[in-house]
Amino acid sequence: MIENQLTNLKFEFVTFESLENYDPNQNYLKLMREISTGVIESRDTKEQIYFIRELRRMRKYQTDLFEAVFGNILPYFLENLMKNSKIEICYNSLILVTEIFSFFKLGSINTWIEELLPITVKFSTSKFGIIQKQSLIALYNLANNMVFDSTVTVLHEIIYENEELESENALETLLLFIKSNEETYLLNILDWSYPCEILFEMLQNCDDKLFERANIILNSLKSKYNSEFSSFLSFCTEEQRNLFEKSMNAYHFTEKNNELEDLVKPLILGL
């Protein structure tokens, strides 16, 4: 995982604690239309930051309404705000993503993760330190809170398909995900069938780094599950299982500190 490169940019933003609740007479239908239209059409920096803040506010106090609005405007949020060439807008968008990854129980999150996670991993390699830091915090939140099939699926896809630095950061995120969540959740809630396919392809690939990363993932899962590792292997085909066991027996695995955790905890504590 790379170190911060440029740290001279600083932007003011409204903290989560400072987001104010709505007036009892708030017209929510009007607000939903205003936010949706603003995210889709606005090109003014101050207005765009205002609409991001209103999305954050709605998520905090009116989560059902937020789900309805954000689900409809997600493609525009990605193109117009998160991928915006103005770093301040991108940064504020990442704050919303960080908050989304902090806690969510709504059904839409699986689809959102598929869209939000790849770009967050990409931004974690940004040359702008402020973007890189906020992306790492978002990935830390995801690893600790987003126990969904899409989380493990998208992380495996990025590890296998993306460029070196993104692959490495996705790996650190996945390892923290495995470390941070309870075995019962990992075994009983998630479907590992597709990740097993990707791990199988990684082991068959001629790329040494992919081969190593697949073994690190498998050994981390084995270390986490202990005697229950056979339950994970039940998601595999016989061919996959045989290759996994053969490769793991031949690979020397050494547990190490998680780099994502080591980088983000000081940022959260303000050290």
N, C-alpha and C positions, 0 to 999 in steps of 0.2 A: 504494500500500500504506500502511495507516494506521500511525501511531506507537502505542507502548504508552500506555495510558490510566491504569490503576491498577496500581501496582507494589508496594503495601504488603503483599501476602500472601506468606507464605513457608511452605513445608511441607518437613519432612524426608522423605527417601526413601533407599532402598538403591541405591547406585550399581551399574552393571553389573559392575564389577570386584569388588565385594563380594559378589555372589551366589555362594553356596557350592555346591560339587558335592554330589551325593547320597552317602549312606552305601552301601557295597557291598551291604548287606542290605535296601535300600529296597524296599518292596512297591509297585511302580509302578501296579498295577491298583487298589489301594486309594487311592493318591494321586490317580489320574485321576478316580475316583468322587468323592472328597472335594472336589476342585477344581470339578468340574462341578456338584455339588449346591450347593456354596457360592456359586458365581457366580449360579446360578439362584434360590436361596432366601434367602441371607443379606441382612439389612437393617441389620446392625451395621457401623458405619464401620470399626472396627479389623479385623473379620473380612474385610470386603470388600477392604481394602488388603492384608491377608495373602494372599488368594487371587490378587490381581493380581501380587503379588511371586512367588508360586509359579508362576504362568503364565510370568513372565519367567525364572524359574530353569529351568523345564522347557524353554523355548525355547532357552536357552543350552546346556544339557547333554544334552537328550533331544529333539531336534527332531522326530523321527518321532512320538513320543508327543504332543508339543505340537500338531502338525498335526491329529492325530486328535481331541484334546480341543477345541482352539480352533474347528475347523470345525463341531463339534456345538453349541457354546455361543455362537457369534458373535452371534446375535440377542439373547441374554440379556446378553452382554457390552456390547452397544451400549445397550440399554434400561436395564439395572440399574446399570451402572458408568460407561460413557463419558458418557451423558447424565444422570448423577446430579446432583441439585441441590446436593449437597455438593461444593464446589470441590476439596477435597483428594482425593476419589475420582476426580473427572474428571481431575485433574492426573496422578495415578498411572497412570490408564488411558492417557493420552497418552504417558507414558514407554514403556509397552509398545508402543504403535503406532509410536513413534519407532524403537524397536529392531527391530520387524518390518520397517520400511522401510529399515533399514540394510543388510540382506542377507537374501535368501531365494531358494532355488532350487526350492522345492516347487510342485507344480502348482496347489495351492489358492489361491496368492497372487492370481491373476487375480480370483477371486470375492471375496476379502477386500478387495482394492483398491476394488472396486465399492461395498463397504459402508463401508469405513474412510475413504476419501479425501474424500467429500462432507462428512462431519461434521468432519474435520480442517480442511478449508478454511473451514467455517462458524466453527469455534473460532478460526481465525486472525484473526477480526474481533472477538473477545470484548472486553468492557470490562475484563476482569481481565487485567492484564499477565502474570501467571504462566502463564495458560492460553494467551494469545496467543503468548508467547515459545516455549513448548513445542510449540505447533502449527506455528509457523514452522520450528522445527528438524526436526520430522517431515516437513514439506513439502520442506525442503532435502534430507533423506535420500532421500526418494522420488525427487526430481528427479535425484539422482546415482546411484541404484542400481536403481530399479524399471523396467527396460526391458521392459515388457509392453504388449500391446495395450490392456488395460484402463486403463493409465495415461494414454495419449494420448486414448482415447475419453472417459473420465470428465472429464478436464480440459477437453476441448473442450465437452462438455455443460454443465459448470458455467459456463464463459466465456459460452456462448450463453444459458443459461436462468436463471442466478441473479442475485441483486441485485448492485448496483454493486461494493461492496467485495469480495464473494466472487469476482465475475467478474475483478476486477483482480488479486487474489491468485492465482487459478488461472492467469491469463495469465502472471504472473511465474514461477510454478512450471513452466509449460510451456516458457517461453523458457529457463529454466535447464536443463531436461531436454534441450532441443535442443542447447544449448551444451555440456553436460557429457559427453554420450555420443558414442561413436565413430560416424562416418558409416556404417560397414559394418553396425553394429547397427541403426541407425535405418532403413536402407534394406532390409536383408535379413531382419530378424527381425520387424519390425512390419508390420501391415496398415493402411494409411492410407485405405482406401476410405471407411469411415464418417466419419472426421474430415473428409475432403474434402467429404462431403455437408453436414456442419455448416458448414464454411467457406463453401460455396456459399450456404447459407441466410443466413449472417451478412452476406455481401456484398449479397444481395438485400433484406435488411431495411432499413427506413427509419431505423433507429437509427444515428446518426453514430458513436457509440462502438463499436458492434459492427462497423461497417464498417472503422473504424480498426484495431481489434484483429485482424480477419481479415487485413488487409494487413500488419500487424506480424508475424503468425505466418508468412504466406507468404514475406515478405521475409527473415525470420530463417532459414527453411528453405533458401531460395535461397542466402543467404550461407553457410550451413553446408555445403550440398552442392556449391556451385560448379558445375563442369561436369557433375556427376551429378544436377543438379536435374531433368533429364528423367526420371530413374528414379522420382522422387517423382510427377511428373505422369502416369506410367503407371498410377497408381492411380485417376486421375480419368476421368470421362467426357469426351467431346469438348466438350460444353456447359460443363462445369465448367472444363476447361482454358482454353477461350477466355475465359471471364469472369475467371479468375485472372490470365491474362497481360494482359488489358486493364486490369484494376484495378491491378495492380502497376506497369504502365508509367505510369499516371497518378498514382500515389501517391509522395510524396517520403518515402523511408525513411531514417532516421538511427539508427544503432546507438547504444545507451546502456548504461550500467552496469546490471546486473541488481539490482533493489532487494532481492529475497529474499536473494541472495548477500551483498549489502552489509550487510543487517540481521543475518543469522545468523552470519556468520564471527566478529564480535566476541563474540557470545553463547557460541559454542563455545570461543573462546579466553579467555573470562572477562574481557573488556575492559569 
